[in-house]
Structures are given as structure tokens and as C-alpha cells.
Amino acid sequence: MEWRVRMAAVWAEADRLEGAEFVRRVDELAAERPDDPLALFEQGGSRDSTGDEAGAERFYRAALAAGLPADERAQCVIQLASTVRNLGRPEESLELLREEFEGRPDSPYADAGVAFAALALVDLGRPVEAVAALLHALTPHLPRYHRSVPAYADALLER
């Protein structure tokens, strides 16, 4: 069976497994592909989903350094940004997201990036900026009000 299919099967069982067993299974599959950025990313995700954020950070950074494909890179940056925010570093979280998504509004993960940036902004005591960013990200998905919603978002920032 192809490696990604087997990894997806482990993830499908994640909620039924004890945390340590889930991480062990992910690590076992990752061992088949040492230094593979996708395997490192999966190892980070397994730790993140079981509450080991410090361990997750190490694997996410290794995966990014090893050169993830664009789609997984965007996911990894979001997950790393979330992890460092949860570790008490919201400014770093915001910077990671800016570096990844600034100037790339067409990324399929751009709106997810905004969502996690908003969380970091709230942690930094900037909730109005968070709401404005979320409103701007939401606007293209609205059936109408494409002028008024961003105008109101901008007005919030001018208060």
C-alpha cells in the first residue's frame, strides 16, 4: 500500500487511539522515509494533535527546512504558527503567517492563515485588527455586501 494512503489510515484512527500509540504509529511510518519533509510534517502534526507542541515545533521546522511542496508548506506554516502562538509567542506566529501569505491572496490556505493571524492578534491585545482581518477574508465568500463589509472593517481600524 502506498505510503500516503497508509499515513491517512493512521490519521483516520487518531481519535480512537491513545496519544502515545498514535504518535508511535506515525513515527513508525515516518521511519520508512527518513528526512522526507512530508514524513517530518506528519510527525509534527501527530505531536501537535496530542498536545506536545514543543515536539511539534521541532518537526514542523525540520519539515520546512527540508523543502515541503507548496500545499503542505502552507499547511505546515499555519500549524507552526498556531503552535508557537500556543507556546506564548504570538508575535512570531503573526510573522510566520505574514511571510507565507503576504502577497499570495490566491493561496487556497490564505483565509486559514487569516484565521490563525486573528488568533495571534487577539493574544497581542489587538482584537479590532483581528475582526477587521476576518471581515476582509470573509468578504469574497458573501453573496452580497462586497463594498460595505470591507468599508466597515476599515472603519473599525480608524477608530
PyMOL commands that set and color helices and strands:
alter all, ss='L'
color gray80, all
select helices_A, chain A and resi 3-12+14-16+19-30+37-49+53-66+70-86+90-101+110-123+127-141+148-158
alter helices_A, ss='H'
color red, helices_A
deselect
rebuild
show_as cartoon
